[in-house]
Amino acid sequence: MRMFLVLIMTPLAALALDLTDRQRADIEARIQPFSSVCVQGDACGGGEAVAESAGRSGEDVYNNACMACHSAGIAGAPAVGDQLAWAGRISKGMDALYDSGINGVAGTGMIAMGGCVDCSDDDIRAAVDFMVDSSR
Ligand code: HEC
C-alpha cells in the first residue's frame, strides 16, 4: 500500500514544480478520490459507476430497479410475462409506456424511473423494451 501511494505521489510532485499552490491544491483535490484508497480490485472513485451505466442492458436495469414490483405484480404492477396484464398497456404504444417509466404513473406505486436514482432515460426505455418484449 505504501509503495502504491509513492508511485501515485511521485508524478504529482514533479508536476507540482511548475504550478502555483492554488493550481496544485486544485489538482490534488481532483485526484484525491482516486489516489487515496484505490487499489486493484477495489471499486475506485466514480469511474466504475460511469462504466456500469454505459453498459447496462434493459434486462440489467429491470433486474436491479423494476423486478421488485414487476416480477410478481406487487401493488397492482403488471407482472412481466403476464400477457393479459400487458396487452391493454402495449396497445397505448411504446411512447406512452416510456413516458410512464420515466415520469411514473400519478397516483400509483409506479413512481418516476421506478425509483432508480442512477438510471438515465435510455436505461428506462431499455428496461421497458425488455418488459414489453417479455410480455407479448
Ligand atoms: C414500487 C413498485 C414499482 C417499481 C419498483 C416499478 N414499478 Fe412500474 N409499475 C408499478 C405499478 C403499481 C404499475 C401500475 C400503474 C398503473 O396503475 O397503471 C406500474 C406500471 C408500469 C408500466 C406500465 C405503465 C402504463 O402506462 O401502462 C411500465 C412501462 C412500468 N411500470 C415500467 C417500470 C420500469 C421500467 C421500472 C424500473 C425502472 C418499474 N416500472 C419499477 C410499480 C412499480
Residues whose N, C-alpha, C, O or C-beta is under 5 A from the ligand:
A	BS01	HEC	A65 C66 C69 I74 A75 G76 A77 P78 R89 A96 L97 S100 G101 V105 T108 G109 M110 M113 G114 C116 I124 A127 V128
